[in-house]
Amino acid sequence: MDLKQILGKLTAGAGVSGAEQTLTAARQLLTKYADVKTDALGSVIGSVGAGKPHILLDAHLDRIGLIVTAVDESGFLRVDKCGGCDARVLSAAEVTVWGKKPLYGVVTSTPPHLAKKEDGSVAPSFDKLYVDIGLSCDEAKKIVSPGDRITIDAPIRSLAGSRVTGAAIDDRIGVATLLRVLDILKEKKINSKVSVLFSVQEETTEAGGKTGAFGIAPDEAIAVDVSFARAPSVSATESGELGKGGMICISPSLSYEMSQELMRVAEKQGIPYQTEVCPASTGTNADVIAVSRVGVRTGLVSIPIRNMHTQAELADLNDAEAVAQLIAAYILSREVENNA
């Protein structure tokens, strides 16, 4: 399985929070391994195997983006963030507006020759950002409506070695990793049940994780998301290193025993990993999955990335492979324990 190729397919689609139905690649890829259904909110769910324990694997499908709030009298689009877009990096960005048909556009930027002195030290707020699609007001309104989503254009590109950069790596790399888990397990005899949840709306309300876990009713769960990678100005105590494996989270909102078990499996199998401590909640779907129904024993493994929530997110595919190998080994180890 070519992780870069799969990640490229997944990140090429739109699927901004609340409009994930525009992304079809994840469902198509999942059907190669599992029976697939879509729930009422749009989360994609697939299951393989049968028996106990019933293990849920979650990665969120949605990506951050912009949402159209109005078309002004000159045809420029007024926008706001949909999810945690970083306004500091939006000026002059190339975008796609997902109206009645996709439209290419650019975020407006004041030329430095005309900018005020104070503009150099402050990022434009969203009420000062516009998207230019090259149309008049009347022409734009025929294609674009308030509520339409906008994505930043930045396809996956290779850097040196196994590193890649682009938009929507958060959390399409988690989706790709779970597909890789199923690829590893496809030749194995699985005596437990494994459900995969590609959840919607994580970047806004975590709704897909809440409702998906409730409907699936697993015995335990592992969420796969992204976390912060070491870079200039990023604290070493709040980040992981690229190429050193996934980050197993230890947090009061998670099962401590499950975190320890994931580490034990990694060490036994020689799979590289790092640890991450979240002193309160994790800020991921793991938090809401853990309190679904009567409670779900939940762990979180994150893939470190740089430049999170920008169009230049950067990851090491070896970390995604290590996370996939760890989760597959954990699933198989649980079967051995139950059959002992």
TORMIDREN-565594 format. One record per residue (C-alpha): residue in one letter; x, y, z. Coordinates in steps of 0.5 Angstrom, whole numbers, plus 500, padded with zeros to 3 digits. Example, Ala and Ser with C-alpha at 12.3 -4.5 7.8 and 13.67 -1.06 7.14 Angstrom:
<atoms>
r | x | y | z
a | 525 | 491 | 516
s | 527 | 498 | 514
</atoms>
This chain:
<atoms>
r | x | y | z
m | 500 | 500 | 500
d | 503 | 507 | 498
l | 501 | 511 | 504
k | 503 | 518 | 500
q | 499 | 516 | 494
i | 493 | 514 | 499
l | 494 | 521 | 502
g | 494 | 525 | 496
k | 488 | 522 | 494
l | 485 | 524 | 501
t | 487 | 531 | 501
a | 485 | 532 | 494
g | 478 | 533 | 496
a | 474 | 538 | 500
g | 470 | 536 | 506
v | 471 | 542 | 510
s | 467 | 541 | 517
g | 460 | 540 | 516
a | 460 | 539 | 508
e | 464 | 532 | 508
q | 459 | 529 | 503
t | 464 | 532 | 498
l | 469 | 528 | 500
t | 468 | 521 | 497
a | 475 | 518 | 497
a | 475 | 515 | 504
r | 469 | 511 | 503
q | 471 | 508 | 496
l | 478 | 506 | 499
l | 475 | 503 | 505
t | 470 | 499 | 501
k | 476 | 495 | 499
y | 477 | 492 | 506
a | 470 | 493 | 510
d | 463 | 493 | 509
v | 461 | 501 | 509
k | 456 | 505 | 511
t | 454 | 512 | 512
d | 451 | 515 | 519
a | 446 | 521 | 519
l | 451 | 526 | 520
g | 456 | 523 | 514
s | 461 | 519 | 518
v | 464 | 513 | 514
i | 464 | 507 | 518
g | 466 | 500 | 516
s | 467 | 494 | 520
v | 471 | 487 | 520
g | 471 | 481 | 524
a | 467 | 479 | 529
g | 467 | 477 | 537
k | 470 | 480 | 543
p | 473 | 485 | 544
h | 470 | 490 | 539
i | 475 | 495 | 538
l | 474 | 502 | 535
l | 479 | 506 | 531
d | 477 | 513 | 529
a | 480 | 518 | 525
h | 477 | 525 | 523
l | 475 | 526 | 516
d | 474 | 533 | 516
r | 479 | 539 | 514
i | 479 | 546 | 516
g | 477 | 551 | 511
l | 473 | 558 | 510
i | 466 | 559 | 510
v | 463 | 564 | 505
t | 459 | 569 | 509
a | 457 | 574 | 504
v | 458 | 576 | 497
d | 459 | 584 | 497
e | 457 | 589 | 492
s | 464 | 588 | 488
g | 464 | 581 | 487
f | 469 | 579 | 493
l | 467 | 574 | 498
r | 466 | 575 | 505
v | 469 | 569 | 509
d | 470 | 567 | 516
k | 474 | 561 | 519
c | 471 | 554 | 519
g | 475 | 550 | 524
g | 481 | 553 | 527
c | 484 | 556 | 520
d | 490 | 561 | 522
a | 489 | 568 | 519
r | 497 | 569 | 519
v | 498 | 565 | 513
l | 492 | 566 | 509
s | 493 | 573 | 505
a | 495 | 571 | 498
a | 493 | 564 | 499
e | 490 | 560 | 493
v | 483 | 557 | 494
t | 478 | 553 | 491
v | 471 | 556 | 493
w | 466 | 550 | 493
g | 459 | 553 | 490
k | 455 | 550 | 485
k | 461 | 549 | 481
p | 468 | 549 | 484
l | 471 | 556 | 483
y | 479 | 558 | 483
g | 480 | 564 | 487
v | 485 | 568 | 491
v | 485 | 571 | 498
t | 486 | 579 | 498
s | 493 | 582 | 500
t | 494 | 589 | 501
p | 501 | 591 | 497
p | 507 | 592 | 502
h | 507 | 599 | 498
l | 500 | 601 | 500
a | 500 | 598 | 507
k | 500 | 602 | 514
k | 506 | 601 | 518
e | 502 | 597 | 523
d | 500 | 592 | 518
g | 507 | 589 | 518
s | 506 | 586 | 526
v | 499 | 584 | 526
a | 495 | 579 | 522
p | 489 | 581 | 518
s | 483 | 579 | 522
f | 477 | 575 | 518
d | 473 | 581 | 517
k | 478 | 584 | 513
l | 480 | 578 | 509
y | 476 | 577 | 502
v | 476 | 572 | 497
d | 477 | 574 | 490
i | 474 | 570 | 484
g | 474 | 575 | 479
l | 467 | 576 | 478
s | 462 | 581 | 479
c | 457 | 581 | 484
d | 451 | 579 | 480
e | 456 | 573 | 477
a | 458 | 571 | 483
k | 451 | 570 | 486
k | 449 | 565 | 481
i | 455 | 560 | 483
v | 456 | 562 | 490
s | 452 | 562 | 496
p | 453 | 564 | 504
g | 455 | 557 | 507
d | 459 | 555 | 501
r | 466 | 552 | 504
i | 473 | 554 | 501
t | 479 | 550 | 501
i | 486 | 552 | 501
d | 490 | 550 | 495
a | 496 | 546 | 497
p | 497 | 539 | 494
i | 501 | 534 | 497
r | 508 | 534 | 495
s | 515 | 530 | 497
l | 520 | 533 | 501
a | 527 | 530 | 502
g | 526 | 522 | 505
s | 520 | 520 | 507
r | 517 | 527 | 509
v | 511 | 530 | 505
t | 508 | 537 | 506
g | 501 | 540 | 504
a | 494 | 542 | 506
a | 489 | 537 | 510
i | 494 | 533 | 513
d | 490 | 534 | 519
d | 487 | 529 | 519
r | 487 | 525 | 513
i | 494 | 522 | 515
g | 490 | 519 | 520
v | 485 | 516 | 515
a | 490 | 514 | 511
t | 494 | 510 | 517
l | 487 | 507 | 519
l | 487 | 504 | 512
r | 494 | 502 | 512
v | 492 | 498 | 519
l | 486 | 494 | 515
d | 491 | 493 | 510
i | 496 | 490 | 515
l | 490 | 486 | 518
k | 487 | 483 | 511
e | 491 | 477 | 511
k | 490 | 475 | 518
k | 485 | 472 | 522
i | 481 | 477 | 526
n | 477 | 474 | 532
s | 475 | 480 | 535
k | 471 | 486 | 531
v | 474 | 492 | 529
s | 470 | 498 | 527
v | 473 | 504 | 523
l | 470 | 511 | 524
f | 472 | 516 | 519
s | 468 | 522 | 523
v | 466 | 528 | 521
q | 466 | 535 | 524
e | 472 | 534 | 529
e | 474 | 541 | 527
t | 468 | 544 | 530
t | 464 | 540 | 535
e | 467 | 533 | 535
a | 460 | 531 | 533
g | 462 | 525 | 529
g | 466 | 522 | 534
k | 460 | 523 | 539
t | 455 | 520 | 535
g | 459 | 515 | 531
a | 462 | 512 | 538
f | 455 | 512 | 541
g | 452 | 508 | 535
i | 458 | 503 | 534
a | 458 | 502 | 542
p | 465 | 499 | 542
d | 469 | 496 | 548
e | 475 | 500 | 547
a | 477 | 505 | 542
i | 484 | 508 | 539
a | 483 | 515 | 536
v | 489 | 517 | 531
d | 490 | 524 | 530
v | 496 | 529 | 529
s | 500 | 533 | 534
f | 505 | 538 | 534
a | 512 | 536 | 532
r | 519 | 539 | 534
a | 521 | 546 | 530
p | 524 | 553 | 531
s | 520 | 556 | 537
v | 516 | 550 | 538
s | 517 | 547 | 546
a | 521 | 541 | 546
t | 516 | 539 | 552
e | 510 | 540 | 548
s | 512 | 537 | 541
g | 515 | 530 | 538
e | 520 | 529 | 533
l | 519 | 527 | 526
g | 521 | 520 | 524
k | 521 | 518 | 531
g | 514 | 514 | 531
g | 507 | 516 | 533
m | 506 | 520 | 540
i | 502 | 515 | 545
c | 498 | 520 | 549
i | 498 | 520 | 557
s | 492 | 524 | 559
p | 486 | 524 | 565
s | 481 | 524 | 559
l | 484 | 517 | 557
s | 485 | 510 | 560
y | 492 | 510 | 563
e | 492 | 502 | 562
m | 491 | 503 | 555
s | 496 | 508 | 554
q | 501 | 503 | 558
e | 499 | 497 | 554
l | 500 | 501 | 547
m | 507 | 502 | 550
r | 508 | 495 | 552
v | 506 | 493 | 545
a | 511 | 498 | 541
e | 517 | 496 | 546
k | 515 | 488 | 545
q | 515 | 489 | 537
g | 520 | 494 | 536
i | 516 | 499 | 534
p | 518 | 506 | 535
y | 514 | 511 | 539
q | 514 | 517 | 543
t | 510 | 519 | 549
e | 505 | 526 | 550
v | 502 | 528 | 556
c | 496 | 532 | 556
p | 494 | 534 | 563
a | 487 | 535 | 562
s | 483 | 533 | 555
t | 487 | 532 | 549
g | 483 | 536 | 544
t | 481 | 530 | 540
n | 475 | 525 | 539
a | 478 | 521 | 544
d | 475 | 525 | 549
v | 468 | 524 | 547
i | 469 | 517 | 545
a | 471 | 515 | 552
v | 465 | 518 | 555
s | 460 | 515 | 550
r | 454 | 511 | 553
v | 457 | 508 | 560
g | 464 | 509 | 558
v | 469 | 506 | 553
r | 477 | 505 | 555
t | 480 | 509 | 550
g | 487 | 511 | 547
l | 490 | 516 | 543
v | 496 | 515 | 538
s | 498 | 522 | 534
i | 502 | 523 | 528
p | 507 | 529 | 529
i | 506 | 534 | 524
r | 509 | 541 | 523
n | 505 | 548 | 521
m | 499 | 545 | 524
h | 492 | 548 | 521
t | 496 | 551 | 515
q | 497 | 550 | 508
a | 504 | 547 | 509
e | 503 | 542 | 514
l | 509 | 537 | 514
a | 509 | 530 | 516
d | 514 | 524 | 516
l | 510 | 518 | 513
n | 515 | 513 | 517
d | 511 | 516 | 523
a | 504 | 514 | 520
e | 507 | 507 | 518
a | 509 | 506 | 525
v | 503 | 508 | 528
a | 499 | 503 | 523
q | 504 | 497 | 525
l | 503 | 499 | 533
i | 495 | 499 | 532
a | 495 | 492 | 528
a | 500 | 489 | 533
y | 495 | 492 | 539
i | 489 | 489 | 536
l | 493 | 482 | 535
s | 495 | 482 | 542
r | 488 | 483 | 545
e | 486 | 477 | 541
v | 492 | 473 | 544
e | 490 | 475 | 551
n | 483 | 473 | 550
n | 484 | 467 | 547
a | 490 | 465 | 553
</atoms>
